[in-house]
Amino acid sequence: EGGRMVVLHTTTAEVYDRLWCVHEIDEALDQGVKVEAACSAKYSLIQGIFRFIYEQDVYQDGVVDPDFTVFTQNAECGSKDDARRIRKEIEDKGGFGRLDG
């Protein structure tokens, strides 16, 4: 228990679109690790522009508002077997809804 995990948001890939990333965050939370978000400067600038243009409307796949509300159940994985196993593990611990926020 304890420790810290930083989830880095970049313009290269959306963390919450990748099921393995969602799984790693879920495992960290399950082990009592404090999970925090951080953004690259470019990501932060782009998100600020989107917020200005759309006035907090939907501005990026998987992100509903600037508070990083996400829909982790939409995450994907290249391996169907891995996806099935990861989804079951997350559902067995209470589901994807507890990871969104």
PALOPA-481355 format. One record per residue: residue number from 1; residue in one letter; x, y, z of N, C-alpha, C, O in turn. Coordinates in Angstrom, 3 decimals, padded with zeros to 6 digits. Example, Ala and Ser with C-alpha at 12.3 -4.5 7.8 and 13.67 -1.06 7.14 Angstrom:
<atoms>
<atom nr="1" rest="A" n_east="013.190" n_north="-005.690" n_up="007.800" ca_east="012.300" ca_north="-004.500" ca_up="007.800" c_east="013.200" c_north="-003.300" c_up="007.800" o_east="014.236" o_north="-003.319" o_up="008.465"/>
<atom nr="2" rest="S" n_east="012.850" n_north="-002.250" n_up="007.080" ca_east="013.670" ca_north="-001.060" ca_up="007.140" c_east="012.900" c_north="000.030" c_up="007.870" o_east="013.409" o_north="001.138" o_up="008.039"/>
</atoms>
This chain:
<atoms>
<atom nr="1" rest="E" n_east="000.827" n_north="-001.197" n_up="000.000" ca_east="000.000" ca_north="000.000" ca_up="000.000" c_east="000.860" c_north="001.244" c_up="000.000" o_east="002.034" o_north="001.217" o_up="000.368"/>
<atom nr="2" rest="G" n_east="000.250" n_north="002.327" n_up="-000.419" ca_east="000.962" ca_north="003.586" ca_up="-000.483" c_east="001.528" c_north="003.813" c_up="-001.856" o_east="001.149" o_north="003.147" o_up="-002.819"/>
<atom nr="3" rest="G" n_east="002.426" n_north="004.743" n_up="-001.940" ca_east="003.032" ca_north="005.059" ca_up="-003.221" c_east="002.209" c_north="006.071" c_up="-003.987" o_east="001.194" o_north="006.578" o_up="-003.509"/>
<atom nr="4" rest="R" n_east="002.678" n_north="006.347" n_up="-005.191" ca_east="002.046" ca_north="007.369" ca_up="-006.014" c_east="002.199" c_north="006.991" c_up="-007.478" o_east="003.250" o_north="006.504" o_up="-007.893"/>
<atom nr="5" rest="M" n_east="001.156" n_north="007.215" n_up="-008.254" ca_east="001.172" ca_north="006.979" ca_up="-009.694" c_east="000.724" c_north="008.261" c_up="-010.370" o_east="-000.289" o_north="008.848" o_up="-009.987"/>
<atom nr="6" rest="V" n_east="001.471" n_north="008.699" n_up="-011.373" ca_east="001.089" ca_north="009.880" ca_up="-012.133" c_east="000.632" c_north="009.424" c_up="-013.509" o_east="001.378" o_north="008.764" o_up="-014.232"/>
<atom nr="7" rest="V" n_east="-000.592" n_north="009.778" n_up="-013.866" ca_east="-001.145" ca_north="009.471" ca_up="-015.178" c_east="-000.886" c_north="010.699" c_up="-016.052" o_east="-001.443" o_north="011.771" o_up="-015.811"/>
<atom nr="8" rest="L" n_east="-000.052" n_north="010.535" n_up="-017.049" ca_east="000.355" ca_north="011.661" ca_up="-017.889" c_east="-000.491" c_north="011.728" c_up="-019.157" o_east="-000.492" o_north="010.810" o_up="-019.976"/>
<atom nr="9" rest="H" n_east="-001.201" n_north="012.830" n_up="-019.291" ca_east="-002.014" ca_north="013.074" ca_up="-020.487" c_east="-001.160" c_north="013.830" c_up="-021.499" o_east="-000.569" o_north="014.862" o_up="-021.180"/>
<atom nr="10" rest="T" n_east="-001.103" n_north="013.300" n_up="-022.733" ca_east="-000.327" ca_north="013.929" ca_up="-023.792" c_east="-001.178" c_north="014.002" c_up="-025.055" o_east="-002.273" o_north="013.443" o_up="-025.106"/>
<atom nr="11" rest="T" n_east="-000.678" n_north="014.680" n_up="-026.051" ca_east="-001.388" ca_north="014.749" ca_up="-027.336" c_east="-001.114" c_north="013.528" c_up="-028.197" o_east="-001.713" o_north="013.377" o_up="-029.262"/>
<atom nr="12" rest="T" n_east="-000.218" n_north="012.654" n_up="-027.755" ca_east="000.158" ca_north="011.478" ca_up="-028.533" c_east="-000.921" c_north="010.393" c_up="-028.503" o_east="-001.234" o_north="009.798" o_up="-029.534"/>
<atom nr="13" rest="A" n_east="-001.489" n_north="010.136" n_up="-027.317" ca_east="-002.529" ca_north="009.109" ca_up="-027.173" c_east="-003.364" c_north="009.432" c_up="-025.946" o_east="-002.848" o_north="009.951" o_up="-024.956"/>
<atom nr="14" rest="E" n_east="-004.647" n_north="009.127" n_up="-026.008" ca_east="-005.520" ca_north="009.342" ca_up="-024.853" c_east="-005.400" c_north="008.131" c_up="-023.930" o_east="-005.705" o_north="007.006" o_up="-024.326"/>
<atom nr="15" rest="V" n_east="-004.962" n_north="008.367" n_up="-022.721" ca_east="-004.729" ca_north="007.307" ca_up="-021.736" c_east="-005.961" c_north="006.426" c_up="-021.561" o_east="-005.847" o_north="005.201" o_up="-021.527"/>
<atom nr="16" rest="Y" n_east="-007.122" n_north="007.033" n_up="-021.452" ca_east="-008.332" ca_north="006.283" ca_up="-021.131" c_east="-008.944" c_north="005.565" c_up="-022.334" o_east="-009.962" o_north="004.888" o_up="-022.193"/>
<atom nr="17" rest="D" n_east="-008.345" n_north="005.703" n_up="-023.497" ca_east="-008.767" ca_north="004.922" ca_up="-024.665" c_east="-008.064" c_north="003.573" c_up="-024.701" o_east="-008.446" o_north="002.690" o_up="-025.468"/>
<atom nr="18" rest="R" n_east="-007.040" n_north="003.415" n_up="-023.875" ca_east="-006.227" ca_north="002.198" ca_up="-023.879" c_east="-006.569" c_north="001.343" c_up="-022.654" o_east="-006.333" o_north="001.744" o_up="-021.515"/>
<atom nr="19" rest="L" n_east="-007.125" n_north="000.169" n_up="-022.911" ca_east="-007.608" ca_north="-000.686" ca_up="-021.824" c_east="-006.492" c_north="-001.102" c_up="-020.870" o_east="-006.727" o_north="-001.223" o_up="-019.667"/>
<atom nr="20" rest="W" n_east="-005.284" n_north="-001.323" n_up="-021.385" ca_east="-004.178" ca_north="-001.681" ca_up="-020.484" c_east="-003.876" c_north="-000.537" c_up="-019.524" o_east="-003.569" o_north="-000.782" o_up="-018.357"/>
<atom nr="21" rest="C" n_east="-003.955" n_north="000.690" n_up="-019.985" ca_east="-003.725" ca_north="001.845" ca_up="-019.090" c_east="-004.811" c_north="001.911" c_up="-018.020" o_east="-004.521" o_north="002.138" o_up="-016.846"/>
<atom nr="22" rest="V" n_east="-006.050" n_north="001.713" n_up="-018.427" ca_east="-007.161" ca_north="001.698" ca_up="-017.474" c_east="-006.940" c_north="000.597" c_up="-016.436" o_east="-007.172" o_north="000.801" o_up="-015.245"/>
<atom nr="23" rest="H" n_east="-006.491" n_north="-000.564" n_up="-016.899" ca_east="-006.216" ca_north="-001.695" ca_up="-016.009" c_east="-005.115" c_north="-001.348" c_up="-014.996" o_east="-005.236" o_north="-001.656" o_up="-013.810"/>
<atom nr="24" rest="E" n_east="-004.054" n_north="-000.710" n_up="-015.471" ca_east="-002.956" ca_north="-000.351" ca_up="-014.569" c_east="-003.408" c_north="000.660" c_up="-013.518" o_east="-002.993" o_north="000.579" o_up="-012.362"/>
<atom nr="25" rest="I" n_east="-004.243" n_north="001.596" n_up="-013.905" ca_east="-004.798" ca_north="002.558" ca_up="-012.953" c_east="-005.679" c_north="001.839" c_up="-011.945" o_east="-005.608" o_north="002.115" o_up="-010.747"/>
<atom nr="26" rest="D" n_east="-006.502" n_north="000.925" n_up="-012.419" ca_east="-007.374" ca_north="000.137" ca_up="-011.543" c_east="-006.555" c_north="-000.659" c_up="-010.530" o_east="-006.891" o_north="-000.692" o_up="-009.346"/>
<atom nr="27" rest="E" n_east="-005.492" n_north="-001.294" n_up="-010.989" ca_east="-004.634" ca_north="-002.068" ca_up="-010.090" c_east="-003.973" c_north="-001.175" c_up="-009.050" o_east="-003.880" o_north="-001.543" o_up="-007.879"/>
<atom nr="28" rest="A" n_east="-003.514" n_north="-000.004" n_up="-009.476" ca_east="-002.890" ca_north="000.933" ca_up="-008.534" c_east="-003.881" c_north="001.340" c_up="-007.451" o_east="-003.553" o_north="001.326" o_up="-006.265"/>
<atom nr="29" rest="L" n_east="-005.083" n_north="001.699" n_up="-007.859" ca_east="-006.105" ca_north="002.093" ca_up="-006.879" c_east="-006.422" c_north="000.941" c_up="-005.931" o_east="-006.604" o_north="001.149" o_up="-004.731"/>
<atom nr="30" rest="D" n_east="-006.486" n_north="-000.268" n_up="-006.472" ca_east="-006.772" ca_north="-001.456" ca_up="-005.662" c_east="-005.685" c_north="-001.693" c_up="-004.614" o_east="-005.956" o_north="-002.241" o_up="-003.545"/>
<atom nr="31" rest="Q" n_east="-004.453" n_north="-001.278" n_up="-004.923" ca_east="-003.331" ca_north="-001.451" ca_up="-003.994" c_east="-003.133" c_north="-000.247" c_up="-003.072" o_east="-002.163" o_north="-000.197" o_up="-002.315"/>
<atom nr="32" rest="G" n_east="-004.050" n_north="000.723" n_up="-003.135" ca_east="-003.959" ca_north="001.887" ca_up="-002.261" c_east="-002.965" c_north="002.939" c_up="-002.723" o_east="-002.547" o_north="003.791" o_up="-001.939"/>
<atom nr="33" rest="V" n_east="-002.589" n_north="002.883" n_up="-003.986" ca_east="-001.664" ca_north="003.865" ca_up="-004.543" c_east="-002.438" c_north="005.135" c_up="-004.887" o_east="-003.519" o_north="005.065" o_up="-005.472"/>
<atom nr="34" rest="K" n_east="-001.893" n_north="006.284" n_up="-004.529" ca_east="-002.518" ca_north="007.557" ca_up="-004.866" c_east="-002.283" c_north="007.830" c_up="-006.348" o_east="-001.137" o_north="007.886" o_up="-006.793"/>
<atom nr="35" rest="V" n_east="-003.366" n_north="008.002" n_up="-007.118" ca_east="-003.271" ca_north="008.242" ca_up="-008.553" c_east="-003.576" c_north="009.709" c_up="-008.824" o_east="-004.623" o_north="010.223" o_up="-008.431"/>
<atom nr="36" rest="E" n_east="-002.644" n_north="010.373" n_up="-009.502" ca_east="-002.789" ca_north="011.787" ca_up="-009.821" c_east="-002.639" c_north="011.985" c_up="-011.325" o_east="-001.991" o_north="011.188" o_up="-012.003"/>
<atom nr="37" rest="A" n_east="-003.243" n_north="013.052" n_up="-011.839" ca_east="-003.136" ca_north="013.370" ca_up="-013.263" c_east="-002.143" c_north="014.496" c_up="-013.479" o_east="-002.006" o_north="015.397" o_up="-012.652"/>
<atom nr="38" rest="A" n_east="-001.458" n_north="014.425" n_up="-014.602" ca_east="-000.568" ca_north="015.500" ca_up="-015.037" c_east="-000.719" c_north="015.620" c_up="-016.545" o_east="-001.091" o_north="014.656" o_up="-017.215"/>
<atom nr="39" rest="C" n_east="-000.431" n_north="016.796" n_up="-017.077" ca_east="-000.581" ca_north="017.045" ca_up="-018.505" c_east="000.706" c_north="017.616" c_up="-019.080" o_east="001.408" o_north="018.390" o_up="-018.430"/>
<atom nr="40" rest="S" n_east="000.998" n_north="017.220" n_up="-020.307" ca_east="002.097" ca_north="017.870" ca_up="-021.007" c_east="001.662" c_north="019.306" c_up="-021.296" o_east="000.467" o_north="019.604" o_up="-021.298"/>
<atom nr="41" rest="A" n_east="002.608" n_north="020.177" n_up="-021.537" ca_east="002.287" ca_north="021.575" ca_up="-021.823" c_east="001.425" c_north="021.692" c_up="-023.080" o_east="000.482" o_north="022.482" o_up="-023.117"/>
<atom nr="42" rest="K" n_east="001.743" n_north="020.915" n_up="-024.093" ca_east="000.979" ca_north="020.956" ca_up="-025.342" c_east="-000.453" c_north="020.491" c_up="-025.121" o_east="-001.392" o_north="021.094" o_up="-025.639"/>
<atom nr="43" rest="Y" n_east="-000.621" n_north="019.416" n_up="-024.349" ca_east="-001.965" ca_north="018.901" ca_up="-024.051" c_east="-002.771" c_north="019.952" c_up="-023.303" o_east="-003.931" o_north="020.202" o_up="-023.632"/>
<atom nr="44" rest="S" n_east="-002.165" n_north="020.559" n_up="-022.310" ca_east="-002.839" ca_north="021.571" ca_up="-021.512" c_east="-003.268" c_north="022.754" c_up="-022.375" o_east="-004.384" o_north="023.253" o_up="-022.224"/>
<atom nr="45" rest="L" n_east="-002.406" n_north="023.205" n_up="-023.270" ca_east="-002.728" ca_north="024.312" ca_up="-024.162" c_east="-003.893" c_north="023.955" c_up="-025.073" o_east="-004.827" o_north="024.741" o_up="-025.230"/>
<atom nr="46" rest="I" n_east="-003.839" n_north="022.772" n_up="-025.671" ca_east="-004.912" ca_north="022.349" ca_up="-026.578" c_east="-006.236" c_north="022.217" c_up="-025.836" o_east="-007.275" o_north="022.639" o_up="-026.341"/>
<atom nr="47" rest="Q" n_east="-006.204" n_north="021.633" n_up="-024.640" ca_east="-007.443" ca_north="021.505" ca_up="-023.864" c_east="-008.003" c_north="022.877" c_up="-023.512" o_east="-009.219" o_north="023.070" o_up="-023.525"/>
<atom nr="48" rest="G" n_east="-007.132" n_north="023.831" n_up="-023.198" ca_east="-007.578" ca_north="025.186" ca_up="-022.901" c_east="-008.247" c_north="025.827" c_up="-024.102" o_east="-009.258" o_north="026.515" o_up="-023.959"/>
<atom nr="49" rest="I" n_east="-007.691" n_north="025.606" n_up="-025.282" ca_east="-008.291" ca_north="026.139" ca_up="-026.507" c_east="-009.651" c_north="025.512" c_up="-026.740" o_east="-010.617" o_north="026.208" o_up="-027.053"/>
<atom nr="50" rest="F" n_east="-009.731" n_north="024.180" n_up="-026.587" ca_east="-011.025" ca_north="023.509" ca_up="-026.760" c_east="-012.059" c_north="024.030" c_up="-025.766" o_east="-013.212" o_north="024.258" o_up="-026.132"/>
<atom nr="51" rest="R" n_east="-011.652" n_north="024.219" n_up="-024.512" ca_east="-012.595" ca_north="024.740" ca_up="-023.515" c_east="-013.090" c_north="026.118" c_up="-023.915" o_east="-014.270" o_north="026.427" o_up="-023.746"/>
<atom nr="52" rest="F" n_east="-012.203" n_north="026.950" n_up="-024.442" ca_east="-012.584" ca_north="028.290" ca_up="-024.871" c_east="-013.569" c_north="028.216" c_up="-026.042" o_east="-014.593" o_north="028.899" o_up="-026.042"/>
<atom nr="53" rest="I" n_east="-013.255" n_north="027.385" n_up="-027.034" ca_east="-014.089" ca_north="027.292" ca_up="-028.233" c_east="-015.453" c_north="026.681" c_up="-027.913" o_east="-016.482" o_north="027.206" o_up="-028.338"/>
<atom nr="54" rest="Y" n_east="-015.467" n_north="025.590" n_up="-027.177" ca_east="-016.707" ca_north="024.847" ca_up="-026.953" c_east="-017.382" c_north="025.162" c_up="-025.632" o_east="-018.435" o_north="024.601" o_up="-025.327"/>
<atom nr="55" rest="E" n_east="-016.804" n_north="026.035" n_up="-024.857" ca_east="-017.377" ca_north="026.435" ca_up="-023.566" c_east="-017.806" c_north="025.220" c_up="-022.737" o_east="-018.940" o_north="025.127" o_up="-022.268"/>
<atom nr="56" rest="Q" n_east="-016.864" n_north="024.304" n_up="-022.577" ca_east="-017.019" ca_north="023.110" ca_up="-021.751" c_east="-017.976" c_north="022.088" c_up="-022.346" o_east="-018.494" o_north="021.241" o_up="-021.618"/>
<atom nr="57" rest="D" n_east="-018.222" n_north="022.145" n_up="-023.639" ca_east="-019.008" ca_north="021.126" ca_up="-024.315" c_east="-018.065" c_north="019.950" c_up="-024.609" o_east="-016.876" o_north="020.021" o_up="-024.296"/>
<atom nr="58" rest="V" n_east="-018.581" n_north="018.877" n_up="-025.202" ca_east="-017.744" ca_north="017.724" ca_up="-025.530" c_east="-016.661" c_north="018.184" c_up="-026.496" o_east="-016.970" o_north="018.696" o_up="-027.571"/>
<atom nr="59" rest="Y" n_east="-015.411" n_north="018.010" n_up="-026.131" ca_east="-014.330" ca_north="018.519" ca_up="-026.952" c_east="-013.262" c_north="017.498" c_up="-027.303" o_east="-012.322" o_north="017.819" o_up="-028.031"/>
<atom nr="60" rest="Q" n_east="-013.385" n_north="016.272" n_up="-026.801" ca_east="-012.408" ca_north="015.241" ca_up="-027.147" c_east="-013.018" c_north="013.883" c_up="-026.840" o_east="-013.746" o_north="013.734" o_up="-025.859"/>
<atom nr="61" rest="D" n_east="-012.725" n_north="012.889" n_up="-027.677" ca_east="-013.228" ca_north="011.541" ca_up="-027.432" c_east="-012.907" c_north="011.102" c_up="-026.016" o_east="-011.756" o_north="011.181" o_up="-025.584"/>
<atom nr="62" rest="G" n_east="-013.903" n_north="010.646" n_up="-025.300" ca_east="-013.694" ca_north="010.119" ca_up="-023.960" c_east="-013.667" c_north="011.162" c_up="-022.866" o_east="-013.713" o_north="010.808" o_up="-021.688"/>
<atom nr="63" rest="V" n_east="-013.593" n_north="012.440" n_up="-023.213" ca_east="-013.550" ca_north="013.492" ca_up="-022.205" c_east="-014.766" c_north="014.385" c_up="-022.381" o_east="-014.974" o_north="014.959" o_up="-023.450"/>
<atom nr="64" rest="V" n_east="-015.576" n_north="014.502" n_up="-021.321" ca_east="-016.809" ca_north="015.269" ca_up="-021.407" c_east="-016.607" c_north="016.706" c_up="-020.970" o_east="-017.222" o_north="017.611" o_up="-021.534"/>
<atom nr="65" rest="D" n_east="-015.762" n_north="016.936" n_up="-019.981" ca_east="-015.557" ca_north="018.295" ca_up="-019.481" c_east="-014.115" c_north="018.485" c_up="-019.033" o_east="-013.343" o_north="017.527" o_up="-018.998"/>
<atom nr="66" rest="P" n_east="-013.752" n_north="019.707" n_up="-018.692" ca_east="-012.358" ca_north="019.951" ca_up="-018.327" c_east="-011.928" c_north="019.277" c_up="-017.036" o_east="-010.737" o_north="019.277" o_up="-016.723"/>
<atom nr="67" rest="D" n_east="-012.829" n_north="018.716" n_up="-016.293" ca_east="-012.481" ca_north="018.001" ca_up="-015.070" c_east="-012.102" c_north="016.551" c_up="-015.366" o_east="-012.001" o_north="015.735" o_up="-014.450"/>
<atom nr="68" rest="F" n_east="-011.895" n_north="016.234" n_up="-016.630" ca_east="-011.448" ca_north="014.911" ca_up="-017.059" c_east="-012.431" c_north="013.792" c_up="-016.735" o_east="-012.024" o_north="012.694" o_up="-016.355"/>
<atom nr="69" rest="T" n_east="-013.726" n_north="014.071" n_up="-016.885" ca_east="-014.699" ca_north="013.002" ca_up="-016.795" c_east="-014.470" c_north="012.098" c_up="-017.997" o_east="-014.449" o_north="012.563" o_up="-019.137"/>
<atom nr="70" rest="V" n_east="-014.302" n_north="010.831" n_up="-017.746" ca_east="-013.995" ca_north="009.894" ca_up="-018.823" c_east="-014.956" c_north="008.717" c_up="-018.782" o_east="-015.685" o_north="008.516" o_up="-017.811"/>
<atom nr="71" rest="F" n_east="-014.936" n_north="007.949" n_up="-019.853" ca_east="-015.753" ca_north="006.739" ca_up="-019.949" c_east="-014.812" c_north="005.573" c_up="-020.201" o_east="-014.601" o_north="005.167" o_up="-021.344"/>
<atom nr="72" rest="T" n_east="-014.252" n_north="005.039" n_up="-019.128" ca_east="-013.233" ca_north="004.006" ca_up="-019.257" c_east="-013.753" c_north="002.724" c_up="-019.889" o_east="-012.965" o_north="001.949" o_up="-020.432"/>
<atom nr="73" rest="Q" n_east="-015.060" n_north="002.479" n_up="-019.833" ca_east="-015.601" ca_north="001.264" ca_up="-020.445" c_east="-015.431" c_north="001.285" c_up="-021.959" o_east="-015.561" o_north="000.246" o_up="-022.605"/>
<atom nr="74" rest="N" n_east="-015.140" n_north="002.456" n_up="-022.539" ca_east="-014.925" ca_north="002.560" ca_up="-023.982" c_east="-013.489" c_north="002.240" c_up="-024.393" o_east="-013.182" o_north="002.206" o_up="-025.585"/>
<atom nr="75" rest="A" n_east="-012.620" n_north="002.008" n_up="-023.431" ca_east="-011.220" ca_north="001.713" ca_up="-023.742" c_east="-011.116" c_north="000.420" c_up="-024.542" o_east="-011.936" o_north="-000.488" o_up="-024.401"/>
<atom nr="76" rest="E" n_east="-010.097" n_north="000.359" n_up="-025.378" ca_east="-009.917" ca_north="-000.805" ca_up="-026.242" c_east="-008.547" c_north="-001.443" c_up="-026.029" o_east="-007.631" o_north="-000.849" o_up="-025.460"/>
<atom nr="77" rest="C" n_east="-008.450" n_north="-002.674" n_up="-026.510" ca_east="-007.221" ca_north="-003.446" ca_up="-026.364" c_east="-007.015" c_north="-004.244" c_up="-027.652" o_east="-007.981" o_north="-004.728" o_up="-028.242"/>
<atom nr="78" rest="G" n_east="-005.771" n_north="-004.383" n_up="-028.086" ca_east="-005.484" ca_north="-005.110" ca_up="-029.315" c_east="-005.771" c_north="-006.603" c_up="-029.237" o_east="-006.064" o_north="-007.234" o_up="-030.252"/>
<atom nr="79" rest="S" n_east="-005.689" n_north="-007.162" n_up="-028.053" ca_east="-005.921" ca_north="-008.594" ca_up="-027.861" c_east="-007.315" c_north="-008.820" c_up="-027.274" o_east="-007.640" o_north="-008.293" o_up="-026.211"/>
<atom nr="80" rest="K" n_east="-008.125" n_north="-009.599" n_up="-027.967" ca_east="-009.473" ca_north="-009.893" ca_up="-027.461" c_east="-009.412" c_north="-010.670" c_up="-026.147" o_east="-010.222" o_north="-010.439" o_up="-025.249"/>
<atom nr="81" rest="D" n_east="-008.456" n_north="-011.588" n_up="-026.033" ca_east="-008.316" ca_north="-012.358" ca_up="-024.796" c_east="-007.940" c_north="-011.453" c_up="-023.629" o_east="-008.510" o_north="-011.571" o_up="-022.544"/>
<atom nr="82" rest="D" n_east="-006.979" n_north="-010.545" n_up="-023.844" ca_east="-006.598" ca_north="-009.596" ca_up="-022.795" c_east="-007.780" c_north="-008.706" c_up="-022.430" o_east="-008.042" o_north="-008.466" o_up="-021.252"/>
<atom nr="83" rest="A" n_east="-008.490" n_north="-008.220" n_up="-023.440" ca_east="-009.633" ca_north="-007.336" ca_up="-023.197" c_east="-010.683" c_north="-008.038" c_up="-022.341" o_east="-011.213" o_north="-007.452" o_up="-021.397"/>
<atom nr="84" rest="R" n_east="-010.974" n_north="-009.270" n_up="-022.664" ca_east="-011.977" ca_north="-010.039" ca_up="-021.916" c_east="-011.543" c_north="-010.196" c_up="-020.451" o_east="-012.340" o_north="-009.997" o_up="-019.533"/>
<atom nr="85" rest="R" n_east="-010.277" n_north="-010.553" n_up="-020.250" ca_east="-009.756" ca_north="-010.747" ca_up="-018.894" c_east="-009.737" c_north="-009.438" c_up="-018.101" o_east="-010.159" o_north="-009.402" o_up="-016.945"/>
<atom nr="86" rest="I" n_east="-009.254" n_north="-008.377" n_up="-018.718" ca_east="-009.172" ca_north="-007.089" ca_up="-018.025" c_east="-010.567" c_north="-006.582" c_up="-017.672" o_east="-010.798" o_north="-006.124" o_up="-016.553"/>
<atom nr="87" rest="R" n_east="-011.495" n_north="-006.662" n_up="-018.621" ca_east="-012.871" ca_north="-006.200" ca_up="-018.354" c_east="-013.499" c_north="-006.982" c_up="-017.198" o_east="-014.172" o_north="-006.405" o_up="-016.345"/>
<atom nr="88" rest="K" n_east="-013.276" n_north="-008.293" n_up="-017.177" ca_east="-013.827" ca_north="-009.110" ca_up="-016.091" c_east="-013.223" c_north="-008.703" c_up="-014.752" o_east="-013.946" o_north="-008.578" o_up="-013.763"/>
<atom nr="89" rest="E" n_east="-011.915" n_north="-008.496" n_up="-014.707" ca_east="-011.271" ca_north="-008.095" ca_up="-013.452" c_east="-011.818" c_north="-006.763" c_up="-012.946" o_east="-012.084" o_north="-006.603" o_up="-011.755"/>
<atom nr="90" rest="I" n_east="-011.982" n_north="-005.813" n_up="-013.861" ca_east="-012.508" ca_north="-004.499" ca_up="-013.464" c_east="-013.953" c_north="-004.627" c_up="-013.001" o_east="-014.330" o_north="-004.041" o_up="-011.986"/>
<atom nr="91" rest="E" n_east="-014.761" n_north="-005.380" n_up="-013.727" ca_east="-016.164" ca_north="-005.576" ca_up="-013.328" c_east="-016.255" c_north="-006.279" c_up="-011.975" o_east="-017.100" o_north="-005.926" o_up="-011.152"/>
<atom nr="92" rest="D" n_east="-015.395" n_north="-007.266" n_up="-011.738" ca_east="-015.412" ca_north="-007.994" ca_up="-010.467" c_east="-015.076" c_north="-007.098" c_up="-009.280" o_east="-015.472" o_north="-007.384" o_up="-008.150"/>
<atom nr="93" rest="K" n_east="-014.339" n_north="-006.003" n_up="-009.541" ca_east="-013.960" ca_north="-005.068" ca_up="-008.457" c_east="-014.958" c_north="-003.935" c_up="-008.304" o_east="-014.754" o_north="-003.059" o_up="-007.464"/>
<atom nr="94" rest="G" n_east="-016.027" n_north="-003.920" n_up="-009.081" ca_east="-017.029" ca_north="-002.865" ca_up="-008.936" c_east="-017.355" c_north="-002.128" c_up="-010.209" o_east="-018.228" o_north="-001.261" o_up="-010.201"/>
<atom nr="95" rest="G" n_east="-016.695" n_north="-002.433" n_up="-011.296" ca_east="-017.044" ca_north="-001.854" ca_up="-012.574" c_east="-016.255" c_north="-000.624" c_up="-012.960" o_east="-015.482" o_north="-000.063" o_up="-012.184"/>
<atom nr="96" rest="F" n_east="-016.493" n_north="-000.234" n_up="-014.202" ca_east="-015.781" ca_north="000.901" ca_up="-014.793" c_east="-016.239" c_north="002.235" c_up="-014.213" o_east="-015.451" o_north="003.179" o_up="-014.154"/>
<atom nr="97" rest="G" n_east="-017.476" n_north="002.331" n_up="-013.790" ca_east="-018.015" ca_north="003.590" ca_up="-013.287" c_east="-017.196" c_north="004.175" c_up="-012.144" o_east="-017.093" o_north="005.395" o_up="-012.015"/>
<atom nr="98" rest="R" n_east="-016.618" n_north="003.325" n_up="-011.324" ca_east="-015.822" ca_north="003.824" ca_up="-010.195" c_east="-014.479" c_north="004.398" c_up="-010.637" o_east="-013.808" o_north="005.075" o_up="-009.859"/>
<atom nr="99" rest="L" n_east="-014.077" n_north="004.125" n_up="-011.906" ca_east="-012.832" ca_north="004.664" ca_up="-012.440" c_east="-013.055" c_north="005.981" c_up="-013.183" o_east="-012.110" o_north="006.739" o_up="-013.404"/>
<atom nr="100" rest="D" n_east="-014.292" n_north="006.250" n_up="-013.564" ca_east="-014.613" ca_north="007.480" ca_up="-014.281" c_east="-014.740" c_north="008.624" c_up="-013.297" o_east="-015.150" o_north="008.431" o_up="-012.153"/>
<atom nr="101" rest="G" n_east="-014.389" n_north="009.803" n_up="-013.744" ca_east="-014.566" ca_north="010.928" ca_up="-012.836" c_east="-013.845" c_north="012.155" c_up="-013.241" o_east="-013.920" o_north="013.172" o_up="-012.551"/>
</atoms>
